[in-house]
């Protein structure tokens, strides 16, 4: 299959693209490369790999990228609460108008898989969210993703995935993800302060995110024109749970602060029964993912660009 991956040089894309190439797909990446493209260097040996540098808001570049592809994996976005808060206009342009631009230019027979987010549920501490739960995003990131998701589903021949909070090692690492950040601090600083440790989220490893995309492509007729939460109930953890899991792998000072707050107030649990009924199961649990992160943290020096946001 000829597949376009927007944002393919990013955290999820640099994990997904090698998997698609290994399966024999022809993969074109369309990415602005604002965070570089080193994560895709291993793909350059594959003759079925192609890169178009450009922005999803650019009609000319987007039209060229869409030429001749059968499926589109739309990952391009300003992702997460800190990044969207730092550049709100860029976030809206990329997440909303970039999606609108893609849909205006794509042909109806081109399949679209959209990376949405569980952040669109907001704060629902006393209820287990499913795909029919009313969305109530409390961050700009959640708001822009909710708008884009609605456009994707209205356009048809599409699948929207509401991912749990991503974590894990990728060729293009991110530290603005809570388990990744916590682990890095534990390894590098040997201490970690956790605010509002009772707040709960669900987590999904980046490799399972990539697997879910291939899952939809392989089962398109039974999956299309619908939205799915992606994750697993066994991966519902509080912030305290995550910190204590890291403590099983790293010796560090852990402090739960009674004063102070986390600016990102998301707090929810999610049901993943719908996608599980289709046959998809996640494969990487928190313990395994944290162990990988500990090993990776020893290899890299990384400055979180959103540490003071």
Secondary structure, 3 states (H helix, E strand, C coil): CEEEEECCCCCCHHHHHHHHHHCCCEEEEEECCCCCCHHHHHHHHCCCEEEEECCCCCHHHHHHHHCCCCEEEECCCCCCHHHHHHCHHHHHHHHHHHHHHHHHHCCCCCEEEEEEEHHHHCEEEEEEECCCCCCCCCCHHHHHHHHHHHHHHHHCCEEEEEECEEECCCCCCCCCCHHHHHHHHHHHHCEEEEECCCCEEEEEEHHHHHHHHHHHHHCHHHHCCEEEEECCHHHEEEHHHHHHHHHCCCCCEEEEECCCCCCCCCEEEECCHHHHHCCCCCCCCHHHHHHHHHHHHCCCCCCCCCCCC
